[in-house]
Amino acid sequence: MRKPKIVILGAGYGGLMTTVNLQKKLGVSEAEIVLVNKNDYHYETTWLHEVSAGTLHHDRSRFKVADVIDKSKVKFVQDTVVDIKTAEKRVILENGELEYDYLVVALGYESETFGIKGLKEYAFSIANINSARQIREHMDYIFATYNNEPVKRDELLTIVVGGAGFTGIELVGELANRVPQLCKEFDIPREKVRIICVEAAPMALPGFDPELVEYAVTQLERKGVEFKIGTAIKECTEDGIIVAKDDQVEEIKAGTVIWAAGVRGSHLIEKAGFENMRGRVKVDPYLRAPGHDDVFIVGDCSLVINEEINRPYPPTAQVAMQEGVTCAKNLAVLVRGQGEMEVFKPDLKGTVCSLGHDDAIGIVFGRKLFGSSASFMKKVVDNRALFLQGGAGLVMKKGKFNFF
Amino acid sequence: MRKPKIVILGAGYGGLMTTVNLQKKLGVSEAEIVLVNKNDYHYETTWLHEVSAGTLHHDRSRFKVADVIDKSKVKFVQDTVVDIKTAEKRVILENGELEYDYLVVALGYESETFGIKGLKEYAFSIANINSARQIREHMDYIFATYNNEPVKRDELLTIVVGGAGFTGIELVGELANRVPQLCKEFDIPREKVRIICVEAAPMALPGFDPELVEYAVTQLERKGVEFKIGTAIKECTEDGIIVAKDDQVEEIKAGTVIWAAGVRGSHLIEKAGFENMRGRVKVDPYLRAPGHDDVFIVGDCSLVINEEINRPYPPTAQVAMQEGVTCAKNLAVLVRGQGEMEVFKPDLKGTVCSLGHDDAIGIVFGRKLFGSSASFMKKVVDNRALFLQGGAGLVMKKGKFNFF
């Protein structure tokens, strides 16, 4: 009898958690498991703001997929997914094709620019390891260029971050730590550099506890970050951005613009024809795509409604990893044809938002945290993610222990 | 009685050697000594190919002027020279003016592009610390960009060095060592990267011993450097260079073009009205500008003829530093109004050309050197320059001891 073939697309939080849980649950004879990923490594998406700012080397935020999978049970294919043909139960790759009996789509997020003119062309976005280290190198190059110009252009040194949501705030926190290092490296007075965070909503970190938000904004302003709240980016140009607040339009010249205000699910979701909202599929209680009993969707391409507030859970690593656990359990039930599938219910332990390596805010188990205790907790969260993906060995290799 | 005022312009090899020798020779009461320099640091110009390639951090190749001058005898002014008015015995600075009784012009070199179209706009040149680290950061950025593009452009990774003279050869030697590190850092296969050295003359290192040149070229080719000898750069564009060999015209697309084929003396020499050839003044036997008994010119702005072969000595650090010693002696004679000025006669100990940190060629005390012994000698030469400028302490701080 042919073993059922499970194909998992993507080795991000959702896909990798599905894989490592599945390889524990299923025996070699029970199923063929194939994991497809563009790169031979997994990266910690939630650490990319540090890589982008240049405060953490990219090699510290990634590890080889081969190091955490059980090669006797999982076949790893390094390739890029081009399309999914659900009717034929086939996946088209750049360099081949795969058939499946069960499919797990864990293709992650993309930047969402909401049609704002020039953002795609002129702004950077934190999409992956490649783009994060490009941001780092761009800033290095801009700072290295400054002192070479016959007439110095201070605006080159302005860094604009679009969005004061979670990613935007964490990014400016790192930048506030990084900029003094850059100034020292390239003989530039600190006061020449501006870090500007622009947010269209009427507050930073919309939806977060107001007391924590006030703490965050005050701390970041103390480190030299300027906030422009209630201010929308209208356009991004070669020279910077054009913003509007009420009816006031202003141009902010900047050598670096980083868009950190919107994400959406993979464009492959739309291409494959799944019913979706901005690349996210509202999955059934077992994490399957509606109308596709053989296709699970986990991570940022999935949409799960929080019934208590009738709004979607945010696309976080925490939710993606918990989906991976449930997805693996449900796949085991289907493969064996026995037992009951589990209904996915996120268990939100809390949220911590870093403000640089030495400060943070958060709510953990319902308790508000500030400063060093929140910063400590952030590193615990980061190390826990590593532990769930690759065990204690991975934590020792890539973990964050600069607690104080 | 007013003390005579000696103003030294530039803290490069020539100016700094004049200063440190002068402060040893003259007492506090004998003269007022003022040293003017654009930066608060001196840098080792002969190490800039390493800074540019990214194999040596720029802070390793510079030190504070304040660390080597005797503040009781020398006043240091950090400013940029704008013009020299010899008739009025005045120097115009960006932020002030200085009068002098004796002037030492040690304003160094500039890049000479011989009118080749586009070089100024699109090619980098190794002029100083600022430009060297910009080259390093540019290459980092280009390599970081490569994997972000939807269609990868291999030509981005091509590095063209214009000129296979001393600087060009030393630069490609460092690049050959640096490129594998860049490839590892940015996940790029080594074979995608080309290092091309273009030289218009019919051989690399024109004028150098042919056996040594052959060794150098063979070793560098083995490390992946491509030579295009007898090939002239006709134009530099945004996309690369256009070269011609015999009547064959070829475009070489490149993400980085570094011009290392020509230097000239400072443009201020011409502006001040000294008789000159490409910013270099043919000085009298005591190193004075013809017709100016109170103006000494040392370093790359001076031109001294080697009578034996009736050609100018090359503008090297070795000659500049020896000129500084003679210049200081002669100034002491003039200030005291006693003794005889010394005729400048270079004592050429040899030349060593590095081929990366682990290889070199050279002629030292008339003996040919290859490989590790030449590489060792190169580091001895570098450390000796530091010793002459700032003593044993400076050698310990900035010296090169990675001998093997």
Interface residues (C-beta under 8 A of the other chain):
Chain A: N130 S131 R133 Q134 R136 E137 H138 D140 Y141 F143 A144 T145 N147 N148 F186 D187
Chain B: N130 S131 R133 Q134 R136 E137 H138 D140 Y141 F143 A144 T145 N147 N148 F186 D187
